[in-house]
Amino acid sequence: AVDENANLLEVILERLSRSKRCATSDPGEAELFLVPVLPRSKHWREWVERCEALAARGLASGLYGELEHLTARTARRHFFVFPRVGYMPKCVGWWTMPLPAVATRFARVAVGGYEEFGGDFQRSKTLAKLRDADRRHPQTLVPRLVSAPYVASVRWSTRLSSTPPWASTHRRAFLFHYSGTPHGAPKAVALRRALRVACDASPRDCVTAGADRDRARQDPETNEWTASARLDATLAMRNATFCLEPPGLTPGRASILTALLLGCIPVFFAPEQDALWPLHLGAWLDDARLYLDADRVLAAADPAAFLDRALRALPADRLRRMQAAIRRHAPRLQYALDDMPDDALEVLLRGLRDAAAPPHPRRLLPFRQRRSASDEAHPSRVSVPRGIRR
């Protein structure tokens, strides 16, 4: 188990450092250029402070002159990575508007995509002051935003000989798992409280690590859960058939990915969740998740009884098909510990490469056909130019 709040950029750089398939020191071989701005892990407040400092000193706008391989033709092959959200108003000049014209062509990778800008579940503190026009057209604020998975609590290695957790067919002792604190938009708070009531009322059916109510297992400086608390939560999910995944500050949460990597069927409660991580989930999500309307949960006189009926109503043959889909596709959601083909990084790089390239007949083939024809033998290769490394 790893920290679900791990810095995405730091993990990508670490993964590339171990890769002979995807990384190159020769810019002439590179299909993509990663520009590493602020790669060191830090608390969210520190991110805000660093972005403010970059903007105040004009360092962000000066970055582009240091990128020796940046031209009008290669700009779409460059990309930034930000750790958490799709929109951070303090990070002007490189991540969000205002931007130099060439920077609007860069791709921007974050764990949150354009689904964060609307609906009932969103990072309200960040988006509260946005104009309606910006909510409807967020690409004017953050051009070419690409959503990538969180770093989940499960990472695997080709060196491990045991069965990966997503491939296990062990018997699961509990009907569902829930762990979460009541936070986010008002509707998210109400939904999370209802799910907690349902879990507490169903001790034989619901498993929880209990860490979400044990403040002693949080880091006092960052409020993040300790390693032992994360491990307990991970093991609890492994023993459940369904994992309840309500939105919080945003529609996405890292535990959705951890659930899938542990073979637990995620239960969604908001339509925005179906838009999460399209490169990694889009083609098979309908076969691997259950959807329950949040309004129906909140309207239920007895949330525990409502959940019990809804989860047990799933036909056994569909349950088996969903579990088989997870076993087949879940590996593409984890950032491997070594050079594992078709992990989350390789899927992301292929998506960035295809989005950056001009139209070409080969790139119009369906994804599975295109991969079998070329990507397995020739994954996308990325170079890391010098950026702002703080």
BALOBA-1460 file (C-alpha; in Angstrom, 3 decimals):
// residues 390
<rec num="1" residu="a" x="0.000" y="0.000" z="0.000"/>
<rec num="2" residu="v" x="1.265" y="3.484" z="-0.855"/>
<rec num="3" residu="d" x="0.047" y="6.984" z="-0.076"/>
<rec num="4" residu="e" x="-2.943" y="7.689" z="-2.322"/>
<rec num="5" residu="n" x="-1.980" y="11.370" z="-2.227"/>
<rec num="6" residu="a" x="1.417" y="10.693" z="-3.790"/>
<rec num="7" residu="n" x="2.608" y="13.361" z="-6.187"/>
<rec num="8" residu="l" x="1.704" y="12.146" z="-9.667"/>
<rec num="9" residu="l" x="4.638" y="13.908" z="-11.323"/>
<rec num="10" residu="e" x="7.134" y="12.472" z="-8.847"/>
<rec num="11" residu="v" x="5.802" y="8.954" z="-9.429"/>
<rec num="12" residu="i" x="5.889" y="9.390" z="-13.227"/>
<rec num="13" residu="l" x="9.506" y="10.587" z="-13.102"/>
<rec num="14" residu="e" x="10.423" y="7.646" z="-10.862"/>
<rec num="15" residu="r" x="8.662" y="5.225" z="-13.218"/>
<rec num="16" residu="l" x="10.398" y="6.725" z="-16.282"/>
<rec num="17" residu="s" x="13.783" y="6.441" z="-14.581"/>
<rec num="18" residu="r" x="13.301" y="2.664" z="-14.533"/>
<rec num="19" residu="s" x="12.039" y="2.394" z="-18.105"/>
<rec num="20" residu="k" x="13.971" y="1.341" z="-21.192"/>
<rec num="21" residu="r" x="10.720" y="1.094" z="-23.154"/>
<rec num="22" residu="c" x="9.344" y="4.590" z="-22.602"/>
<rec num="23" residu="a" x="12.173" y="6.990" z="-21.715"/>
<rec num="24" residu="t" x="15.033" y="8.248" z="-23.859"/>
<rec num="25" residu="s" x="17.871" y="10.718" z="-23.420"/>
<rec num="26" residu="d" x="17.933" y="11.338" z="-27.189"/>
<rec num="27" residu="p" x="15.414" y="14.077" z="-28.126"/>
<rec num="28" residu="g" x="15.521" y="12.853" z="-31.710"/>
<rec num="29" residu="e" x="13.902" y="9.584" z="-30.619"/>
<rec num="30" residu="a" x="11.259" y="11.214" z="-28.433"/>
<rec num="31" residu="e" x="7.601" y="11.423" z="-29.392"/>
<rec num="32" residu="l" x="6.804" y="13.459" z="-26.255"/>
<rec num="33" residu="f" x="8.586" y="15.949" z="-23.984"/>
<rec num="34" residu="l" x="7.743" y="16.055" z="-20.283"/>
<rec num="35" residu="v" x="8.427" y="19.441" z="-18.664"/>
<rec num="36" residu="p" x="8.886" y="18.813" z="-14.905"/>
<rec num="37" residu="v" x="7.604" y="21.840" z="-12.995"/>
<rec num="38" residu="l" x="7.676" y="21.509" z="-9.189"/>
<rec num="39" residu="p" x="8.125" y="17.722" z="-9.046"/>
<rec num="40" residu="r" x="8.919" y="17.371" z="-5.334"/>
<rec num="41" residu="s" x="6.151" y="16.068" z="-3.073"/>
<rec num="42" residu="k" x="4.617" y="18.734" z="-0.882"/>
<rec num="43" residu="h" x="1.433" y="19.534" z="0.994"/>
<rec num="44" residu="w" x="-1.365" y="21.237" z="-0.902"/>
<rec num="45" residu="r" x="-0.810" y="24.584" z="0.848"/>
<rec num="46" residu="e" x="2.815" y="24.472" z="-0.288"/>
<rec num="47" residu="w" x="1.703" y="23.967" z="-3.888"/>
<rec num="48" residu="v" x="-0.307" y="27.174" z="-3.695"/>
<rec num="49" residu="e" x="2.639" y="29.075" z="-2.229"/>
<rec num="50" residu="r" x="5.084" y="27.797" z="-4.860"/>
<rec num="51" residu="c" x="2.745" y="28.646" z="-7.723"/>
<rec num="52" residu="e" x="2.261" y="32.147" z="-6.331"/>
<rec num="53" residu="a" x="6.034" y="32.580" z="-6.070"/>
<rec num="54" residu="l" x="6.591" y="31.423" z="-9.658"/>
<rec num="55" residu="a" x="3.963" y="33.830" z="-10.944"/>
<rec num="56" residu="a" x="5.253" y="36.758" z="-8.889"/>
<rec num="57" residu="r" x="8.840" y="36.273" z="-10.100"/>
<rec num="58" residu="g" x="7.881" y="35.629" z="-13.716"/>
<rec num="59" residu="l" x="9.675" y="32.280" z="-13.724"/>
<rec num="60" residu="a" x="6.807" y="30.389" z="-15.314"/>
<rec num="61" residu="s" x="6.657" y="32.569" z="-18.420"/>
<rec num="62" residu="g" x="10.457" y="32.452" z="-18.710"/>
<rec num="63" residu="l" x="10.385" y="28.664" z="-18.730"/>
<rec num="64" residu="y" x="9.563" y="28.392" z="-22.429"/>
<rec num="65" residu="g" x="12.780" y="30.050" z="-23.545"/>
<rec num="66" residu="e" x="14.754" y="27.284" z="-21.787"/>
<rec num="67" residu="l" x="13.079" y="24.455" z="-23.708"/>
<rec num="68" residu="e" x="15.546" y="23.951" z="-26.534"/>
<rec num="69" residu="h" x="13.372" y="21.503" z="-28.465"/>
<rec num="70" residu="l" x="10.228" y="23.619" z="-28.314"/>
<rec num="71" residu="t" x="8.993" y="24.903" z="-31.667"/>
<rec num="72" residu="a" x="5.585" y="25.668" z="-33.109"/>
<rec num="73" residu="r" x="5.537" y="22.142" z="-34.570"/>
<rec num="74" residu="t" x="6.633" y="20.329" z="-31.379"/>
<rec num="75" residu="a" x="4.556" y="22.314" z="-28.874"/>
<rec num="76" residu="r" x="1.717" y="19.761" z="-28.884"/>
<rec num="77" residu="r" x="4.222" y="17.057" z="-27.966"/>
<rec num="78" residu="h" x="5.143" y="18.840" z="-24.719"/>
<rec num="79" residu="f" x="3.213" y="18.280" z="-21.518"/>
<rec num="80" residu="f" x="3.056" y="19.323" z="-17.875"/>
<rec num="81" residu="v" x="1.889" y="17.192" z="-14.936"/>
<rec num="82" residu="f" x="0.110" y="18.601" z="-11.894"/>
<rec num="83" residu="p" x="-0.439" y="16.502" z="-8.760"/>
<rec num="84" residu="r" x="-4.123" y="16.744" z="-8.000"/>
<rec num="85" residu="v" x="-6.778" y="19.000" z="-9.523"/>
<rec num="86" residu="g" x="-7.577" y="20.145" z="-13.021"/>
<rec num="87" residu="y" x="-7.710" y="23.854" z="-12.145"/>
<rec num="88" residu="m" x="-5.377" y="25.801" z="-9.873"/>
<rec num="89" residu="p" x="-5.853" y="29.570" z="-10.271"/>
<rec num="90" residu="k" x="-2.508" y="30.429" z="-8.654"/>
<rec num="91" residu="c" x="-0.505" y="28.488" z="-11.257"/>
<rec num="92" residu="v" x="-0.766" y="31.054" z="-14.034"/>
<rec num="93" residu="g" x="1.703" y="31.240" z="-16.896"/>
<rec num="94" residu="w" x="2.206" y="27.510" z="-17.315"/>
<rec num="95" residu="w" x="-0.822" y="25.583" z="-16.077"/>
<rec num="96" residu="t" x="-3.717" y="28.009" z="-16.344"/>
<rec num="97" residu="m" x="-4.541" y="31.300" z="-18.013"/>
<rec num="98" residu="p" x="-3.066" y="33.761" z="-18.763"/>
<rec num="99" residu="l" x="-0.591" y="31.839" z="-20.907"/>
<rec num="100" residu="p" x="1.869" y="32.603" z="-23.706"/>
<rec num="101" residu="a" x="0.371" y="31.526" z="-27.029"/>
<rec num="102" residu="v" x="2.743" y="28.572" z="-27.448"/>
<rec num="103" residu="a" x="1.804" y="27.230" z="-24.007"/>
<rec num="104" residu="t" x="-1.832" y="26.774" z="-25.004"/>
<rec num="105" residu="r" x="-0.656" y="23.888" z="-27.195"/>
<rec num="106" residu="f" x="0.923" y="21.957" z="-24.314"/>
<rec num="107" residu="a" x="-1.033" y="19.065" z="-22.822"/>
<rec num="108" residu="r" x="-1.758" y="19.247" z="-19.095"/>
<rec num="109" residu="v" x="-2.030" y="16.017" z="-17.123"/>
<rec num="110" residu="a" x="-3.819" y="15.923" z="-13.770"/>
<rec num="111" residu="v" x="-5.838" y="13.392" z="-11.794"/>
<rec num="112" residu="g" x="-8.913" y="15.572" z="-12.316"/>
<rec num="113" residu="g" x="-10.314" y="16.456" z="-15.713"/>
<rec num="114" residu="y" x="-13.003" y="18.758" z="-17.051"/>
<rec num="115" residu="e" x="-15.643" y="16.838" z="-15.060"/>
<rec num="116" residu="e" x="-14.497" y="18.836" z="-12.017"/>
<rec num="117" residu="f" x="-15.946" y="22.083" z="-13.351"/>
<rec num="118" residu="g" x="-19.661" y="21.308" z="-13.110"/>
<rec num="119" residu="g" x="-22.312" y="19.225" z="-11.411"/>
<rec num="120" residu="d" x="-23.160" y="18.730" z="-7.755"/>
<rec num="121" residu="f" x="-19.709" y="17.507" z="-6.734"/>
<rec num="122" residu="q" x="-16.729" y="19.763" z="-7.278"/>
<rec num="123" residu="r" x="-13.892" y="21.457" z="-5.463"/>
<rec num="124" residu="s" x="-16.123" y="24.348" z="-4.409"/>
<rec num="125" residu="k" x="-13.413" y="26.489" z="-2.820"/>
<rec num="126" residu="t" x="-11.401" y="26.511" z="-6.041"/>
<rec num="127" residu="l" x="-14.278" y="26.921" z="-8.471"/>
<rec num="128" residu="a" x="-16.663" y="29.121" z="-6.474"/>
<rec num="129" residu="k" x="-15.600" y="32.351" z="-8.188"/>
<rec num="130" residu="l" x="-15.661" y="31.064" z="-11.744"/>
<rec num="131" residu="r" x="-17.975" y="32.638" z="-14.275"/>
<rec num="132" residu="d" x="-20.717" y="30.453" z="-15.708"/>
<rec num="133" residu="a" x="-19.054" y="30.705" z="-19.121"/>
<rec num="134" residu="d" x="-15.814" y="29.301" z="-17.693"/>
<rec num="135" residu="r" x="-17.676" y="26.423" z="-16.075"/>
<rec num="136" residu="r" x="-19.297" y="25.569" z="-19.405"/>
<rec num="137" residu="h" x="-16.031" y="25.916" z="-21.349"/>
<rec num="138" residu="p" x="-13.201" y="25.114" z="-18.902"/>
<rec num="139" residu="q" x="-10.755" y="24.551" z="-21.753"/>
<rec num="140" residu="t" x="-10.459" y="28.352" z="-21.922"/>
<rec num="141" residu="l" x="-8.888" y="28.239" z="-18.453"/>
<rec num="142" residu="v" x="-6.863" y="25.025" z="-18.718"/>
<rec num="143" residu="p" x="-6.183" y="24.109" z="-22.352"/>
<rec num="144" residu="r" x="-5.731" y="20.472" z="-23.365"/>
<rec num="145" residu="l" x="-6.415" y="19.014" z="-19.926"/>
<rec num="146" residu="v" x="-5.854" y="15.245" z="-19.800"/>
<rec num="147" residu="s" x="-7.131" y="13.200" z="-16.869"/>
<rec num="148" residu="a" x="-4.818" y="10.492" z="-15.485"/>
<rec num="149" residu="p" x="-5.454" y="8.062" z="-12.620"/>
<rec num="150" residu="y" x="-4.399" y="8.811" z="-9.081"/>
<rec num="151" residu="v" x="-1.499" y="6.811" z="-7.728"/>
<rec num="152" residu="a" x="-3.523" y="4.062" z="-6.074"/>
<rec num="153" residu="s" x="-2.622" y="2.104" z="-2.954"/>
<rec num="154" residu="v" x="-1.562" y="-0.851" z="-5.131"/>
<rec num="155" residu="r" x="1.546" y="-0.923" z="-7.328"/>
<rec num="156" residu="w" x="2.922" y="-4.091" z="-8.856"/>
<rec num="157" residu="s" x="6.216" y="-5.374" z="-10.225"/>
<rec num="158" residu="t" x="7.170" y="-7.912" z="-12.871"/>
<rec num="159" residu="r" x="9.556" y="-9.365" z="-10.279"/>
<rec num="160" residu="l" x="6.689" y="-10.554" z="-8.069"/>
<rec num="161" residu="s" x="5.726" y="-14.185" z="-8.604"/>
<rec num="162" residu="s" x="2.478" y="-14.168" z="-6.618"/>
<rec num="163" residu="t" x="-0.974" y="-13.586" z="-8.124"/>
<rec num="164" residu="p" x="-1.717" y="-9.865" z="-8.600"/>
<rec num="165" residu="p" x="-4.550" y="-8.712" z="-6.309"/>
<rec num="166" residu="w" x="-6.866" y="-7.805" z="-9.185"/>
<rec num="167" residu="a" x="-6.567" y="-11.370" z="-10.567"/>
<rec num="168" residu="s" x="-7.484" y="-13.132" z="-7.330"/>
<rec num="169" residu="t" x="-10.683" y="-15.192" z="-7.245"/>
<rec num="170" residu="h" x="-10.762" y="-15.645" z="-3.466"/>
<rec num="171" residu="r" x="-14.050" y="-15.650" z="-1.576"/>
<rec num="172" residu="r" x="-14.996" y="-12.212" z="-0.262"/>
<rec num="173" residu="a" x="-16.510" y="-12.279" z="3.211"/>
<rec num="174" residu="f" x="-18.377" y="-8.956" z="3.070"/>
<rec num="175" residu="l" x="-21.002" y="-7.540" z="0.734"/>
<rec num="176" residu="f" x="-19.576" y="-4.023" z="0.670"/>
<rec num="177" residu="h" x="-16.845" y="-1.735" z="1.942"/>
<rec num="178" residu="y" x="-17.071" y="1.906" z="2.911"/>
<rec num="179" residu="s" x="-14.488" y="4.304" z="4.271"/>
<rec num="180" residu="g" x="-14.676" y="8.091" z="4.065"/>
<rec num="181" residu="t" x="-15.110" y="11.265" z="6.036"/>
<rec num="182" residu="p" x="-18.054" y="13.658" z="5.423"/>
<rec num="183" residu="h" x="-16.467" y="16.420" z="3.356"/>
<rec num="184" residu="g" x="-16.939" y="18.228" z="0.064"/>
<rec num="185" residu="a" x="-20.003" y="19.940" z="-1.361"/>
<rec num="186" residu="p" x="-23.175" y="19.816" z="0.818"/>
<rec num="187" residu="k" x="-24.630" y="16.941" z="-1.189"/>
<rec num="188" residu="a" x="-21.407" y="14.968" z="-0.829"/>
<rec num="189" residu="v" x="-21.409" y="15.508" z="2.941"/>
<rec num="190" residu="a" x="-25.008" y="14.279" z="3.231"/>
<rec num="191" residu="l" x="-24.337" y="11.254" z="1.030"/>
<rec num="192" residu="r" x="-21.224" y="10.249" z="2.918"/>
<rec num="193" residu="r" x="-23.046" y="10.507" z="6.249"/>
<rec num="194" residu="a" x="-25.851" y="8.299" z="4.918"/>
<rec num="195" residu="l" x="-23.358" y="5.688" z="3.734"/>
<rec num="196" residu="r" x="-21.626" y="5.725" z="7.111"/>
<rec num="197" residu="v" x="-24.978" y="5.142" z="8.832"/>
<rec num="198" residu="a" x="-25.669" y="2.252" z="6.456"/>
<rec num="199" residu="c" x="-22.263" y="0.698" z="7.106"/>
<rec num="200" residu="d" x="-22.566" y="1.007" z="10.880"/>
<rec num="201" residu="a" x="-26.020" y="-0.604" z="10.729"/>
<rec num="202" residu="s" x="-24.713" y="-3.565" z="8.697"/>
<rec num="203" residu="p" x="-21.730" y="-5.044" z="10.584"/>
<rec num="204" residu="r" x="-22.164" y="-8.451" z="8.936"/>
<rec num="205" residu="d" x="-22.276" y="-6.988" z="5.434"/>
<rec num="206" residu="c" x="-20.034" y="-3.901" z="5.593"/>
<rec num="207" residu="v" x="-16.309" y="-3.937" z="6.257"/>
<rec num="208" residu="t" x="-14.358" y="-0.808" z="7.107"/>
<rec num="209" residu="a" x="-10.881" y="-0.240" z="8.446"/>
<rec num="210" residu="g" x="-12.195" y="2.332" z="10.886"/>
<rec num="211" residu="a" x="-9.262" y="4.606" z="10.139"/>
<rec num="212" residu="d" x="-11.599" y="7.313" z="8.881"/>
<rec num="213" residu="r" x="-12.825" y="7.791" z="12.459"/>
<rec num="214" residu="d" x="-9.489" y="7.385" z="14.239"/>
<rec num="215" residu="r" x="-7.745" y="10.757" z="14.237"/>
<rec num="216" residu="a" x="-4.799" y="9.223" z="16.101"/>
<rec num="217" residu="r" x="-3.877" y="7.509" z="12.833"/>
<rec num="218" residu="q" x="-3.453" y="10.795" z="10.963"/>
<rec num="219" residu="d" x="-0.291" y="12.808" z="10.496"/>
<rec num="220" residu="p" x="-0.833" y="15.912" z="12.670"/>
<rec num="221" residu="e" x="0.876" y="18.216" z="10.146"/>
<rec num="222" residu="t" x="-0.726" y="17.058" z="6.889"/>
<rec num="223" residu="n" x="-3.889" y="15.275" z="8.151"/>
<rec num="224" residu="e" x="-2.989" y="12.372" z="5.855"/>
<rec num="225" residu="w" x="-3.503" y="8.797" z="7.064"/>
<rec num="226" residu="t" x="-0.499" y="6.868" z="8.370"/>
<rec num="227" residu="a" x="0.949" y="3.976" z="6.387"/>
<rec num="228" residu="s" x="-0.616" y="1.417" z="8.739"/>
<rec num="229" residu="a" x="-4.049" y="3.044" z="8.365"/>
<rec num="230" residu="r" x="-3.767" y="2.939" z="4.577"/>
<rec num="231" residu="l" x="-2.719" y="-0.703" z="4.675"/>
<rec num="232" residu="d" x="-5.693" y="-1.614" z="6.898"/>
<rec num="233" residu="a" x="-8.066" y="0.174" z="4.504"/>
<rec num="234" residu="t" x="-6.536" y="-1.665" z="1.555"/>
<rec num="235" residu="l" x="-6.919" y="-5.059" z="3.200"/>
<rec num="236" residu="a" x="-10.526" y="-4.257" z="4.111"/>
<rec num="237" residu="m" x="-11.380" y="-3.494" z="0.478"/>
<rec num="238" residu="r" x="-9.891" y="-6.806" z="-0.586"/>
<rec num="239" residu="n" x="-12.500" y="-8.633" z="1.495"/>
<rec num="240" residu="a" x="-15.547" y="-6.910" z="-0.052"/>
<rec num="241" residu="t" x="-17.512" y="-7.601" z="-3.236"/>
<rec num="242" residu="f" x="-18.556" y="-3.952" z="-3.691"/>
<rec num="243" residu="c" x="-16.737" y="-0.762" z="-2.686"/>
<rec num="244" residu="l" x="-18.861" y="2.361" z="-2.140"/>
<rec num="245" residu="e" x="-17.153" y="5.330" z="-3.837"/>
<rec num="246" residu="p" x="-19.092" y="8.575" z="-3.218"/>
<rec num="247" residu="p" x="-17.752" y="11.889" z="-4.560"/>
<rec num="248" residu="g" x="-16.196" y="14.317" z="-2.100"/>
<rec num="249" residu="l" x="-14.403" y="17.506" z="-3.039"/>
<rec num="250" residu="t" x="-14.393" y="16.182" z="-6.614"/>
<rec num="251" residu="p" x="-16.148" y="13.336" z="-8.447"/>
<rec num="252" residu="g" x="-12.982" y="11.220" z="-8.434"/>
<rec num="253" residu="r" x="-11.248" y="9.621" z="-5.491"/>
<rec num="254" residu="a" x="-8.127" y="7.484" z="-5.398"/>
<rec num="255" residu="s" x="-9.932" y="4.629" z="-3.681"/>
<rec num="256" residu="i" x="-11.907" y="3.946" z="-6.900"/>
<rec num="257" residu="l" x="-8.650" y="2.815" z="-8.463"/>
<rec num="258" residu="t" x="-7.522" y="0.936" z="-5.374"/>
<rec num="259" residu="a" x="-10.865" y="-0.895" z="-5.335"/>
<rec num="260" residu="l" x="-10.506" y="-1.994" z="-8.953"/>
<rec num="261" residu="l" x="-6.910" y="-3.080" z="-8.413"/>
<rec num="262" residu="l" x="-8.123" y="-5.229" z="-5.504"/>
<rec num="263" residu="g" x="-10.921" y="-6.777" z="-7.541"/>
<rec num="264" residu="c" x="-13.670" y="-4.884" z="-5.692"/>
<rec num="265" residu="i" x="-16.531" y="-3.576" z="-7.856"/>
<rec num="266" residu="p" x="-16.820" y="0.208" z="-7.362"/>
<rec num="267" residu="v" x="-20.254" y="1.704" z="-6.761"/>
<rec num="268" residu="f" x="-20.692" y="5.202" z="-8.242"/>
<rec num="269" residu="f" x="-23.254" y="7.770" z="-7.100"/>
<rec num="270" residu="a" x="-22.853" y="10.674" z="-9.550"/>
<rec num="271" residu="p" x="-23.005" y="10.782" z="-13.370"/>
<rec num="272" residu="e" x="-19.793" y="12.841" z="-13.429"/>
<rec num="273" residu="q" x="-17.942" y="9.760" z="-12.184"/>
<rec num="274" residu="d" x="-18.520" y="8.001" z="-15.494"/>
<rec num="275" residu="a" x="-16.336" y="10.672" z="-17.123"/>
<rec num="276" residu="l" x="-13.308" y="9.869" z="-14.950"/>
<rec num="277" residu="w" x="-9.980" y="8.866" z="-16.539"/>
<rec num="278" residu="p" x="-11.322" y="8.142" z="-20.054"/>
<rec num="279" residu="l" x="-7.982" y="6.926" z="-21.413"/>
<rec num="280" residu="h" x="-7.821" y="4.250" z="-18.745"/>
<rec num="281" residu="l" x="-11.466" y="3.476" z="-17.968"/>
<rec num="282" residu="g" x="-13.530" y="4.672" z="-20.908"/>
<rec num="283" residu="a" x="-13.686" y="1.497" z="-22.983"/>
<rec num="284" residu="w" x="-14.644" y="-0.918" z="-20.192"/>
<rec num="285" residu="l" x="-16.060" y="1.080" z="-17.272"/>
<rec num="286" residu="d" x="-19.688" y="0.112" z="-17.965"/>
<rec num="287" residu="d" x="-18.705" y="-3.535" z="-17.536"/>
<rec num="288" residu="a" x="-17.003" y="-3.024" z="-14.185"/>
<rec num="289" residu="r" x="-18.957" y="-0.532" z="-12.070"/>
<rec num="290" residu="l" x="-22.397" y="-0.321" z="-10.461"/>
<rec num="291" residu="y" x="-24.309" y="2.968" z="-10.411"/>
<rec num="292" residu="l" x="-26.722" y="4.052" z="-7.650"/>
<rec num="293" residu="d" x="-28.403" y="7.457" z="-7.782"/>
<rec num="294" residu="a" x="-27.288" y="9.614" z="-4.856"/>
<rec num="295" residu="d" x="-30.736" y="11.207" z="-4.623"/>
<rec num="296" residu="r" x="-32.355" y="7.808" z="-4.074"/>
<rec num="297" residu="v" x="-29.875" y="6.967" z="-1.322"/>
<rec num="298" residu="l" x="-30.542" y="10.297" z="0.393"/>
<rec num="299" residu="a" x="-34.314" y="9.849" z="0.075"/>
<rec num="300" residu="a" x="-34.290" y="6.357" z="1.579"/>
<rec num="301" residu="a" x="-35.805" y="6.101" z="5.052"/>
<rec num="302" residu="d" x="-33.397" y="3.235" z="5.773"/>
<rec num="303" residu="p" x="-30.111" y="3.628" z="3.820"/>
<rec num="304" residu="a" x="-28.831" y="0.244" z="5.005"/>
<rec num="305" residu="a" x="-31.921" y="-1.581" z="3.688"/>
<rec num="306" residu="f" x="-31.780" y="0.367" z="0.420"/>
<rec num="307" residu="l" x="-28.135" y="-0.581" z="-0.165"/>
<rec num="308" residu="d" x="-28.740" y="-4.205" z="0.771"/>
<rec num="309" residu="r" x="-31.572" y="-4.528" z="-1.760"/>
<rec num="310" residu="a" x="-29.697" y="-2.674" z="-4.511"/>
<rec num="311" residu="l" x="-26.464" y="-4.635" z="-4.179"/>
<rec num="312" residu="r" x="-28.085" y="-8.049" z="-3.823"/>
<rec num="313" residu="a" x="-30.323" y="-7.386" z="-6.836"/>
<rec num="314" residu="l" x="-27.370" y="-7.735" z="-9.212"/>
<rec num="315" residu="p" x="-27.738" y="-11.062" z="-11.093"/>
<rec num="316" residu="a" x="-24.997" y="-13.576" z="-10.375"/>
<rec num="317" residu="d" x="-23.980" y="-13.898" z="-14.026"/>
<rec num="318" residu="r" x="-23.540" y="-10.123" z="-14.348"/>
<rec num="319" residu="l" x="-21.504" y="-10.081" z="-11.139"/>
<rec num="320" residu="r" x="-19.168" y="-12.700" z="-12.594"/>
<rec num="321" residu="r" x="-18.819" y="-10.739" z="-15.848"/>
<rec num="322" residu="m" x="-17.954" y="-7.561" z="-13.929"/>
<rec num="323" residu="q" x="-15.317" y="-9.356" z="-11.886"/>
<rec num="324" residu="a" x="-13.865" y="-10.887" z="-15.062"/>
<rec num="325" residu="a" x="-13.683" y="-7.443" z="-16.708"/>
<rec num="326" residu="i" x="-11.784" y="-6.099" z="-13.699"/>
<rec num="327" residu="r" x="-9.317" y="-8.987" z="-13.791"/>
<rec num="328" residu="r" x="-8.722" y="-8.323" z="-17.491"/>
<rec num="329" residu="h" x="-8.366" y="-4.530" z="-17.475"/>
<rec num="330" residu="a" x="-7.276" y="-3.413" z="-13.981"/>
<rec num="331" residu="p" x="-3.495" y="-3.597" z="-14.669"/>
<rec num="332" residu="r" x="-3.789" y="-0.460" z="-16.831"/>
<rec num="333" residu="l" x="-4.735" y="1.522" z="-13.696"/>
<rec num="334" residu="q" x="-1.527" y="1.031" z="-11.686"/>
<rec num="335" residu="y" x="1.808" y="2.810" z="-12.042"/>
<rec num="336" residu="a" x="4.085" y="-0.214" z="-12.021"/>
<rec num="337" residu="l" x="7.193" y="-0.392" z="-9.877"/>
<rec num="338" residu="d" x="9.262" y="-1.366" z="-12.901"/>
<rec num="339" residu="d" x="9.009" y="-1.541" z="-16.693"/>
<rec num="340" residu="m" x="5.663" y="-3.365" z="-16.897"/>
<rec num="341" residu="p" x="3.915" y="-3.130" z="-20.285"/>
<rec num="342" residu="d" x="0.479" y="-1.495" z="-20.498"/>
<rec num="343" residu="d" x="0.477" y="0.005" z="-17.018"/>
<rec num="344" residu="a" x="-1.092" y="3.404" z="-16.267"/>
<rec num="345" residu="l" x="1.960" y="5.319" z="-17.496"/>
<rec num="346" residu="e" x="2.147" y="3.561" z="-20.857"/>
<rec num="347" residu="v" x="-1.594" y="4.015" z="-21.435"/>
<rec num="348" residu="l" x="-1.231" y="7.715" z="-20.602"/>
<rec num="349" residu="l" x="1.768" y="8.218" z="-22.903"/>
<rec num="350" residu="r" x="0.033" y="6.510" z="-25.810"/>
<rec num="351" residu="g" x="-2.990" y="8.755" z="-25.323"/>
<rec num="352" residu="l" x="-0.823" y="11.881" z="-25.222"/>
<rec num="353" residu="r" x="1.098" y="10.777" z="-28.297"/>
<rec num="354" residu="d" x="-2.032" y="10.117" z="-30.326"/>
<rec num="355" residu="a" x="-3.591" y="13.432" z="-29.284"/>
<rec num="356" residu="a" x="-0.434" y="15.313" z="-30.279"/>
<rec num="357" residu="a" x="0.014" y="13.715" z="-33.677"/>
<rec num="358" residu="p" x="-1.527" y="14.925" z="-36.947"/>
<rec num="359" residu="p" x="-4.207" y="12.701" z="-38.489"/>
<rec num="360" residu="h" x="-2.758" y="9.506" z="-39.904"/>
<rec num="361" residu="p" x="-4.534" y="6.368" z="-41.179"/>
<rec num="362" residu="r" x="-2.779" y="4.159" z="-38.633"/>
<rec num="363" residu="r" x="-4.029" y="6.324" z="-35.796"/>
<rec num="364" residu="l" x="-7.627" y="6.024" z="-36.891"/>
<rec num="365" residu="l" x="-7.738" y="2.296" z="-36.131"/>
<rec num="366" residu="p" x="-9.691" y="1.139" z="-33.055"/>
<rec num="367" residu="f" x="-7.569" y="1.210" z="-29.925"/>
<rec num="368" residu="r" x="-7.180" y="-2.562" z="-29.504"/>
<rec num="369" residu="q" x="-6.264" y="-3.083" z="-33.169"/>
<rec num="370" residu="r" x="-3.810" y="-0.183" z="-33.090"/>
<rec num="371" residu="r" x="-2.121" y="-1.543" z="-29.972"/>
<rec num="372" residu="s" x="-1.694" y="-5.040" z="-31.371"/>
<rec num="373" residu="a" x="-0.266" y="-3.624" z="-34.599"/>
<rec num="374" residu="s" x="2.355" y="-1.324" z="-33.154"/>
<rec num="375" residu="d" x="2.219" y="-0.212" z="-29.527"/>
<rec num="376" residu="e" x="3.195" y="-3.498" z="-27.916"/>
<rec num="377" residu="a" x="6.518" y="-3.487" z="-29.739"/>
<rec num="378" residu="h" x="6.963" y="0.278" z="-29.908"/>
<rec num="379" residu="p" x="5.534" y="2.098" z="-26.878"/>
<rec num="380" residu="s" x="5.586" y="5.861" z="-26.863"/>
<rec num="381" residu="r" x="8.951" y="7.321" z="-25.845"/>
<rec num="382" residu="v" x="9.319" y="10.467" z="-23.780"/>
<rec num="383" residu="s" x="12.172" y="12.857" z="-23.106"/>
<rec num="384" residu="v" x="12.396" y="15.028" z="-19.990"/>
<rec num="385" residu="p" x="13.681" y="18.537" z="-20.796"/>
<rec num="386" residu="r" x="14.984" y="20.820" z="-18.094"/>
<rec num="387" residu="g" x="12.124" y="22.502" z="-16.286"/>
<rec num="388" residu="i" x="11.495" y="24.248" z="-12.971"/>
<rec num="389" residu="r" x="12.635" y="21.625" z="-10.475"/>
<rec num="390" residu="r" x="11.573" y="22.729" z="-6.998"/>
